[in-house]
Amino acid sequence: MNYVVTIDGPAGAGKSSVARRAAVELGIKYLDTGAIYRAIALILAKSEINPDNEDFLSEALSEIKIELKQNSVLVNGFDVSGEIRTPEVDELASVYSAVPLVRKALLSLQKDQKNYGSLIAEGRDEGSVVFPDAKVKFFLTASPEARAKRRYLERISKGQEADYDEILSAIKNRDLNDSTRKLSPLSVPDGAIYLDTSDLTEDEAVNFIVNHVKEALSNETK
């Protein structure tokens, strides 16, 4: 029996790392939807295609092929994994993901993934739009300050320059953009389990999700 678990939430809430680890614990596939949107945004920006230019957008999207591998993201055969994890691409992804043409082009790609086995998907509208019938849904969040601190420490640990106030401001702006956009705004999906990780460790968040999924599967077999 194939099943889907979704984890939605704002930027910087730790969805990717938690979802990746939970997928390993559950023995299912991890669908990194954020990487898909970042990759699309990166390529469109590099091609200097304005998000308002529907004709050029449609043509460009039809020529883009994205392949998710275990530790890499390929766009038309080229590995862009290292380029998509930057603050600049985060902002670009927010802008392009609000464009109906972009979301429509990638919606079917995400939906098809469940045909290849059980998976855990994280993003902004996985439980509300992409997989509304998911077995278990979560909404993972944290205060803007907690998310900014995590981003700050992550960049410092990688030897990158970081300014806490700039990161906090960017997160608040991203939250506003994601929650007020007309198409699929960020919201808590119906039936989702709300989890605030402001005062939780990553281990605690992973254990919480894994235990709830196992309990849901166990109850179904009784």
RAKAHU-V864341 format. One record per pair of residues at least 4 apart in sequence whose ideal C-beta (glycine too) atoms are under 6 Angstrom apart, sorted by the first residue. I is the first residue (numbers start at 1). GAP is how many residues later the second one is. D is the distance in Angstrom with one decimal. If there is no record, write none. Layout:
# RAKAHU-V864341
[[I,GAP,D] [I,GAP,D]]
This chain:
# RAKAHU-V864341
[[2,115,5.9] [2,116,4.9] [3,115,4.9] [3,132,4.1] [4,110,5.4] [4,115,5.9] [4,127,4.7] [4,130,4.3] [4,131,6.0] [5,115,4.3] [5,131,5.0] [5,208,5.6] [6,115,5.3] [6,120,3.9] [6,121,3.8] [6,125,5.3] [6,128,4.5] [6,131,4.8] [7,8,5.1] [7,12,5.0] [7,115,4.1] [7,131,4.7] [7,133,5.3] [8,118,5.4] [8,119,5.3] [8,131,5.3] [9,4,4.2] [9,6,5.3] [9,130,5.6] [9,131,4.0] [9,132,4.9] [10,131,5.8] [10,165,5.3] [11,163,4.6] [12,135,3.5] [12,139,5.4] [12,159,5.4] [13,127,5.0] [13,128,5.2] [13,129,5.2] [14,4,5.2] [15,4,5.7] [15,107,4.1] [15,125,5.3] [18,187,5.0] [18,188,5.5] [19,11,5.8] [19,101,5.2] [19,103,4.1] [20,10,5.0] [21,185,4.8] [22,98,5.8] [22,184,5.4] [22,187,4.8] [22,188,5.4] [23,5,5.3] [23,7,3.8] [23,97,4.7] [25,185,4.7] [28,90,4.1] [28,91,5.6] [28,92,6.0] [29,88,5.6] [29,90,4.2] [30,90,5.7] [31,82,5.3] [31,88,5.0] [31,90,4.1] [33,88,5.9] [33,90,3.8] [35,38,4.8] [36,30,5.8] [36,70,5.9] [37,56,4.7] [37,60,4.9] [38,46,3.9] [38,51,5.1] [38,55,4.7] [39,27,5.7] [39,34,5.2] [39,36,5.1] [39,41,5.5] [39,45,5.6] [41,51,4.0] [41,52,4.4] [41,55,4.2] [42,41,5.9] [42,42,5.6] [42,47,5.4] [43,32,5.6] [44,5,4.7] [44,52,5.9] [45,47,5.1] [49,7,4.9] [49,8,6.0] [49,11,5.4] [51,44,5.7] [51,45,5.5] [51,48,4.9] [53,4,5.9] [57,44,5.1] [58,43,5.9] [61,44,4.5] [65,11,5.4] [66,9,5.7] [67,7,4.3] [72,7,5.1] [72,9,4.6] [73,7,5.7] [73,8,5.0] [74,5,5.7] [75,5,5.2] [80,4,5.6] [84,5,5.1] [93,4,5.6] [94,80,5.5] [94,83,5.1] [96,6,5.2] [98,83,4.3] [100,4,5.9] [100,83,5.5] [110,20,5.0] [113,6,5.9] [121,5,4.5] [124,54,5.9] [124,62,5.0] [125,4,4.1] [125,59,4.3] [126,4,4.8] [126,5,5.6] [127,7,5.6] [127,10,3.8] [127,62,3.3] [127,65,5.4] [128,61,4.1] [129,55,5.1] [136,77,5.2] [136,80,5.0] [137,52,5.0] [137,54,5.7] [137,55,3.9] [138,54,5.9] [138,55,5.1] [138,57,5.9] [138,71,6.0] [139,49,4.5] [139,53,4.5] [139,55,5.0] [140,55,5.2] [141,55,5.6] [142,4,4.3] [142,5,5.1] [142,55,4.8] [142,56,4.4] [143,55,4.8] [144,27,5.2] [144,28,5.5] [146,52,4.3] [147,24,5.5] [148,19,4.6] [148,20,3.9] [148,23,5.4] [151,16,4.9] [152,10,5.0] [152,12,4.8] [152,15,5.4] [155,5,4.2] [155,7,4.0] [156,6,5.4] [175,4,6.0] [176,4,6.0] [178,8,4.1] [179,6,5.4] [179,7,4.8] [181,4,5.2] [188,4,5.4] [197,8,4.9] [200,4,4.3] [200,5,5.1] [207,4,5.9]]
